[in-house]
Amino acid sequence: MIQDGSEVLGEVFRRYNKDPLGWYITLSSDKKNRSVVLIQKDKKVWQIKTHHITPYRNISLGGKAKAGDDAGPPMMSFGWRSLSPDLFKKIQSDMRRRGEVSTEILDEIANIDPKPLDESIKEVVGGPFNIMSNPVSSISKGQEKLDKKLGLELDRLILKQEGSGMYG
């Protein structure tokens, strides 16, 4: 079922807050330069595809499909992780010295359990976000079908708005 992108994000937000472990987020763009966000938890994948009309206006659609056989991409899971003041200082020091965070610190962050997004935390880090050129084909056949449906529906909505003189 295709929904407005904000409805899909709302569902993901509610589910993440109930169980923040094991989420993966992948960012990409399609052949028409639309933003694509894939959010995976266990055997479910939510996809949101966004056509940017202007920097302030967009059309965003999403849906859910079954994931492939893999539990998740081979990376640290997404999370809202609470950092100790000492770890926060280590990150700042690494960024000043090296321009990036060391593998040791990333491993330390990965060992912190993610918290719900609505929990109040002082020092926090969110992520990671995996960036891929074509993540849809690596997930499942169902995800590929959803991607095509979202693209066609976005095309239909754009043509409908162009016909009403939105761009002219």
Contacts in CASP RR format, 6 or more apart in sequence:
PFRMAT RR
TARGET T0000
AUTHOR 0000-0000-0000
METHOD contacts of the structure
MODEL  1
MIQDGSEVLGEVFRRYNKDPLGWYITLSSDKKNRSVVLIQKDKKVWQIKT
HHITPYRNISLGGKAKAGDDAGPPMMSFGWRSLSPDLFKKIQSDMRRRGE
VSTEILDEIANIDPKPLDESIKEVVGGPFNIMSNPVSSISKGQEKLDKKL
GLELDRLILKQEGSGMYG
1 63 0 8 1.000
1 64 0 8 1.000
2 61 0 8 1.000
2 62 0 8 1.000
2 63 0 8 1.000
2 149 0 8 1.000
2 150 0 8 1.000
2 153 0 8 1.000
3 61 0 8 1.000
3 62 0 8 1.000
3 63 0 8 1.000
4 60 0 8 1.000
4 61 0 8 1.000
4 62 0 8 1.000
5 48 0 8 1.000
5 50 0 8 1.000
5 60 0 8 1.000
5 61 0 8 1.000
5 62 0 8 1.000
5 63 0 8 1.000
6 60 0 8 1.000
7 62 0 8 1.000
8 46 0 8 1.000
8 47 0 8 1.000
8 48 0 8 1.000
8 62 0 8 1.000
8 63 0 8 1.000
8 64 0 8 1.000
9 48 0 8 1.000
11 46 0 8 1.000
11 64 0 8 1.000
12 39 0 8 1.000
12 46 0 8 1.000
13 117 0 8 1.000
15 41 0 8 1.000
16 23 0 8 1.000
16 41 0 8 1.000
16 116 0 8 1.000
16 117 0 8 1.000
17 116 0 8 1.000
17 117 0 8 1.000
17 118 0 8 1.000
18 116 0 8 1.000
19 41 0 8 1.000
20 79 0 8 1.000
20 80 0 8 1.000
20 113 0 8 1.000
20 114 0 8 1.000
20 115 0 8 1.000
20 116 0 8 1.000
20 117 0 8 1.000
21 77 0 8 1.000
21 113 0 8 1.000
21 114 0 8 1.000
22 41 0 8 1.000
22 42 0 8 1.000
22 72 0 8 1.000
22 77 0 8 1.000
22 78 0 8 1.000
22 114 0 8 1.000
23 39 0 8 1.000
23 40 0 8 1.000
23 41 0 8 1.000
23 77 0 8 1.000
23 78 0 8 1.000
23 79 0 8 1.000
23 114 0 8 1.000
24 38 0 8 1.000
24 39 0 8 1.000
24 40 0 8 1.000
24 41 0 8 1.000
24 72 0 8 1.000
24 73 0 8 1.000
24 75 0 8 1.000
24 77 0 8 1.000
24 78 0 8 1.000
24 130 0 8 1.000
25 37 0 8 1.000
25 38 0 8 1.000
25 39 0 8 1.000
25 40 0 8 1.000
25 78 0 8 1.000
25 127 0 8 1.000
25 128 0 8 1.000
25 129 0 8 1.000
25 130 0 8 1.000
26 37 0 8 1.000
26 38 0 8 1.000
26 39 0 8 1.000
26 40 0 8 1.000
26 73 0 8 1.000
26 129 0 8 1.000
26 130 0 8 1.000
26 131 0 8 1.000
26 132 0 8 1.000
26 135 0 8 1.000
27 35 0 8 1.000
27 36 0 8 1.000
27 37 0 8 1.000
27 129 0 8 1.000
27 130 0 8 1.000
27 131 0 8 1.000
27 132 0 8 1.000
28 35 0 8 1.000
28 36 0 8 1.000
28 37 0 8 1.000
28 38 0 8 1.000
28 131 0 8 1.000
28 132 0 8 1.000
28 133 0 8 1.000
28 134 0 8 1.000
28 135 0 8 1.000
28 136 0 8 1.000
29 35 0 8 1.000
29 36 0 8 1.000
30 36 0 8 1.000
30 49 0 8 1.000
30 147 0 8 1.000
30 151 0 8 1.000
32 51 0 8 1.000
32 151 0 8 1.000
34 49 0 8 1.000
34 50 0 8 1.000
34 51 0 8 1.000
34 52 0 8 1.000
34 151 0 8 1.000
34 154 0 8 1.000
35 48 0 8 1.000
35 49 0 8 1.000
35 50 0 8 1.000
35 52 0 8 1.000
36 47 0 8 1.000
36 48 0 8 1.000
36 49 0 8 1.000
36 50 0 8 1.000
36 135 0 8 1.000
36 136 0 8 1.000
36 147 0 8 1.000
37 47 0 8 1.000
37 48 0 8 1.000
37 50 0 8 1.000
38 45 0 8 1.000
38 46 0 8 1.000
38 47 0 8 1.000
38 135 0 8 1.000
38 136 0 8 1.000
38 139 0 8 1.000
38 143 0 8 1.000
39 45 0 8 1.000
39 46 0 8 1.000
39 47 0 8 1.000
39 48 0 8 1.000
40 46 0 8 1.000
40 67 0 8 1.000
40 72 0 8 1.000
40 73 0 8 1.000
40 139 0 8 1.000
42 67 0 8 1.000
42 71 0 8 1.000
43 66 0 8 1.000
43 67 0 8 1.000
43 68 0 8 1.000
44 64 0 8 1.000
44 65 0 8 1.000
44 66 0 8 1.000
44 67 0 8 1.000
45 64 0 8 1.000
45 65 0 8 1.000
45 66 0 8 1.000
45 67 0 8 1.000
45 139 0 8 1.000
45 140 0 8 1.000
45 143 0 8 1.000
46 62 0 8 1.000
46 63 0 8 1.000
46 64 0 8 1.000
47 62 0 8 1.000
47 63 0 8 1.000
47 64 0 8 1.000
47 65 0 8 1.000
47 136 0 8 1.000
47 143 0 8 1.000
47 146 0 8 1.000
47 147 0 8 1.000
47 150 0 8 1.000
48 60 0 8 1.000
48 61 0 8 1.000
48 62 0 8 1.000
48 63 0 8 1.000
49 60 0 8 1.000
49 61 0 8 1.000
49 62 0 8 1.000
49 147 0 8 1.000
49 150 0 8 1.000
49 151 0 8 1.000
49 154 0 8 1.000
50 58 0 8 1.000
50 59 0 8 1.000
50 60 0 8 1.000
50 61 0 8 1.000
51 58 0 8 1.000
51 59 0 8 1.000
51 60 0 8 1.000
51 154 0 8 1.000
51 157 0 8 1.000
51 158 0 8 1.000
52 58 0 8 1.000
53 59 0 8 1.000
53 161 0 8 1.000
53 166 0 8 1.000
59 154 0 8 1.000
59 157 0 8 1.000
59 158 0 8 1.000
59 161 0 8 1.000
61 150 0 8 1.000
61 151 0 8 1.000
61 153 0 8 1.000
61 154 0 8 1.000
61 157 0 8 1.000
62 146 0 8 1.000
62 150 0 8 1.000
63 146 0 8 1.000
63 150 0 8 1.000
64 146 0 8 1.000
65 139 0 8 1.000
65 140 0 8 1.000
65 142 0 8 1.000
65 143 0 8 1.000
65 145 0 8 1.000
65 146 0 8 1.000
66 140 0 8 1.000
66 142 0 8 1.000
66 143 0 8 1.000
67 139 0 8 1.000
67 140 0 8 1.000
67 143 0 8 1.000
68 139 0 8 1.000
68 140 0 8 1.000
68 143 0 8 1.000
73 130 0 8 1.000
75 128 0 8 1.000
75 130 0 8 1.000
76 106 0 8 1.000
76 109 0 8 1.000
76 110 0 8 1.000
76 127 0 8 1.000
76 128 0 8 1.000
77 114 0 8 1.000
78 114 0 8 1.000
78 126 0 8 1.000
78 127 0 8 1.000
78 128 0 8 1.000
78 129 0 8 1.000
79 114 0 8 1.000
79 115 0 8 1.000
79 126 0 8 1.000
79 127 0 8 1.000
80 114 0 8 1.000
80 115 0 8 1.000
80 116 0 8 1.000
80 117 0 8 1.000
80 119 0 8 1.000
80 121 0 8 1.000
80 124 0 8 1.000
80 126 0 8 1.000
80 127 0 8 1.000
81 109 0 8 1.000
81 112 0 8 1.000
81 113 0 8 1.000
81 114 0 8 1.000
81 115 0 8 1.000
81 124 0 8 1.000
81 125 0 8 1.000
81 126 0 8 1.000
82 112 0 8 1.000
82 115 0 8 1.000
82 121 0 8 1.000
82 122 0 8 1.000
82 123 0 8 1.000
82 124 0 8 1.000
83 91 0 8 1.000
83 109 0 8 1.000
83 112 0 8 1.000
83 123 0 8 1.000
83 124 0 8 1.000
83 125 0 8 1.000
84 123 0 8 1.000
85 123 0 8 1.000
87 105 0 8 1.000
87 108 0 8 1.000
87 109 0 8 1.000
87 123 0 8 1.000
88 123 0 8 1.000
90 105 0 8 1.000
90 108 0 8 1.000
91 101 0 8 1.000
91 105 0 8 1.000
91 125 0 8 1.000
94 100 0 8 1.000
94 101 0 8 1.000
94 102 0 8 1.000
94 105 0 8 1.000
95 101 0 8 1.000
109 125 0 8 1.000
115 121 0 8 1.000
115 124 0 8 1.000
132 138 0 8 1.000
136 143 0 8 1.000
136 144 0 8 1.000
136 147 0 8 1.000
137 144 0 8 1.000
161 167 0 8 1.000
END
